[in-house]
Amino acid sequence: MIVEALNAPRRQIAEIDPALLWSSLLLLTLGLVMVYSASIAFAEGNRAFGNQAGYFLMRHGVFLAIGLVAGAVAFQVPLTVWQKLAPYLFMVGVLLLAIVLIPGIGRDVNGARRWLPLGVVNLQPSELVKLFAVLYAADYTVRKMEVMHDLKQAFLPMAAAMALVGGLLLKEPDFGAFVVIIAIAVGILFLGGMKARLFAFLFLFLLAAFTILIIVSPYRRDRLFGFMDPWADAYGKGYQLSHALIAFGRGEFFGVGLGASVEKLFYLPEAHTDFLLAVIAEELGFVGVLLVVSLFAILVHRAFAVGRQCVQLERLYPALVAMGIGIWIGVQSFINMGVNMGLLPTKGLTLPLMSFGGSGILANCVALAILLRVDWENRQLMRGAKL
């Protein structure tokens, strides 16, 4: 019995998707290496971090360890339990978004109030809300499956919930997280059976809403204009993007070498968070960027493959959760990469699984653990069917 208990975790690892597992682990490992490389000069030259070159490496390593432990625990939780908890977790997420806006409680950084100070670390509720939105939207879609064609019964209640979340996020402001969460909710509703006509109407409505949000906000307009021609004001509105593009240009095909980036030496802001891919491009070149893109593509593809397998097994909630996680990782990584490459306006979104940030790493690890759990449960059902 003792031997069997010791072998149980090994059997669980052997019974999950290897492509999904290894793509995730490689992204986490590469992220740890590149966060260290991108942050050395910044940490060493800043008294606030004790002039310690390994400051961000140590913190990111701790965050990663916590995330992996949390993921190991989350993997043990059946999807039926996650479904029961989904509405309550979503309400907790909304409450945290509201608390962070309270003066004296939420922490302000660079004009944005997105963090709750918890002693030695800060919690960013919007990262957790992305995970909670996946779980809740999947549960909501399953419950509303019979009326999914009805605008009033199916869409409007979810729209009200997303409007509440969106309003709180825009108050922080965190427009990037708002876009990702809306993409998650709408994507899951569409996969759950929303009619194409209703989806097209919803898409046009959201496009108009985003346009209005950009027009009425001066700083969003400035970011848009800076994105369109970063070289017109390379020392102002286009500063981040211009230096990101310089990093991509310097990297060429094979890069200048790990640790040899010039742009991370106080030229490129947020090199270890929002613009980590630019440092990867400079140090590892086109080959390094291609590797990162390929790993994300494999991860997202496997997430949807696991979801399709759930559909074949008539497991609708796990299917929507798996695909919802795929949408989340895919949309956020696409936006971050697009910003780094100058294809999209600058937004404060990190690269999932790789950028520095405890809340993001924690949420990503738990999400991947749930995805692996979905795949593991599929395999158990198929094994039982064969027997």
Summary of the structure (lengths in Angstrom):
residues: 387
radius of gyration: 21.2
end to end distance: 22.9
largest distance: 70.5
contacts: 1319
relative contact order: 0.15
helix: 74%
strand: 3%
